[in-house]
Amino acid sequence: MPKKQKTTKDLLQAPKGMRDFIGDDFYKKQGFYEKAQEIAEYYGFSGIEVPMLEHEEIFSKGVGDNTDIVEKEMYRLKTKGGDKLVMRPEGTAGIMRSYIEHGMGSLPQPIFLYYGGPFFRHERPQKGRYRQLYQFGLEIIGSEKAVLDAITIQTGYQILKETGREITVKINTLGDAEVRKEHLKLLKAFYRKNKKLLSTKDLDRLQTNPLRVLDSKEKLTMELNENAPTFISTLNNESKKHFKLVLEYLDAAHIPYEIDNTLVRGLDYYTHTVFEYVTYDDKGESSLALGGGGRYDGLAKVMGHTKDVPAVGLGIGVDRSIEISKEDSFNPKIRKKPKFYFIQLGYEAKAKAFDIIEILRKKKYAVKHSLAKNKLGLQLKKAEDLKIPYALIFGKKEAIDGTVIVRNMKSRKQETVEISDLSDYLKTLK
Ligand code: AMP
């Protein structure tokens, strides 16, 4: 069926699943990134930024062809030169590409990295799900040590606690590649035996990506999964040791966690530890996933690198974290609460206003103003509406004299101050 032509009204809407960040939304997102970066820096991570587009194979090989995000959700584009590029649906594969490209393996290991920004998934839009979503991610690349799984989980946990909500970590292990292979066989046999209980969707998953059946939201499958063989019972000694250590470190870090035998996470590249951060609603009934991650020791090889590069990482959903955060959790440093409202009257004052606003900026005073307005009453009303404590009134006389009237908006007391003394005088005001 030919697609219905979009009307002009349709075209003046942001694309489906995408949105504008305006006012508080803009500042909260900015504040979230500021806080997350600050915590990551304190925990020893350094920032990295990689392109939003990558070669398609980075994700089809890295994340896995049979995962939802690669199979159904990638925005693909073909360049004029014939390259097949995709808008990144997740962060880890691109960071690993960068690590390999820049030979970071020859630096002292491991490398601690953080990053953030928009990601793109062509999902069915619903509340809290976007096609342009924002994440903040951490990766520690170049070591297989369990303590790094724990420090990754701890850093993400501390970032999410800034939302003001209680955060619980759900954790599971998939074991190493050998365990994973062995366990897949057991799972397949178990589901085949119980085929009658599976929906068509889960039967499909059983063919393409059997681990995802563990993730199913179908009621019957969820009940069935309670009796599915657990990874923990399939672990070999090495994998058992790794998982035990991770849990011991989490205990030492006082991080509340729940072992969840059905947690597998959607992507192909995970080995050993997988985890998710959830917060419960006020009744403690339903949970919301705010982020997650895991260890991905096999990723580099799958992407075509000659060596295995052990690594662990996480991605935090910024959109959701902001949505559920308590008031005032994420105030960015660049947002200044203005203390002064600048009022000008007449051409001379307007022309000199540039100098005064610049003097104030250099002294780090944020001012609001209505330079496009001319009437005193209108400008005073605006200052009142915005609850700004002082007005700086600058008329023709003041422009000639080189003075400014400083008015306390509450007491209505006014003082005339020389421009040259202005910033010193403002410092004395509460
Ligand atoms: P994932 O990369 O799928 O493990 O997702 C990590 C986190 O990102 C999730 O826990 C969500 O909080 C968030 N997230 C994933 N997909 C979306 C989406 N389409 N819209 C908003 N947030 C998302």
Residues whose N, C-alpha, C, O or C-beta is under 5 A from the ligand:
A	BS01	AMP	E90 E123 G128 R129 Y130 L133 A289 L290 G291 G292 G315 I316 G317 D319 R320
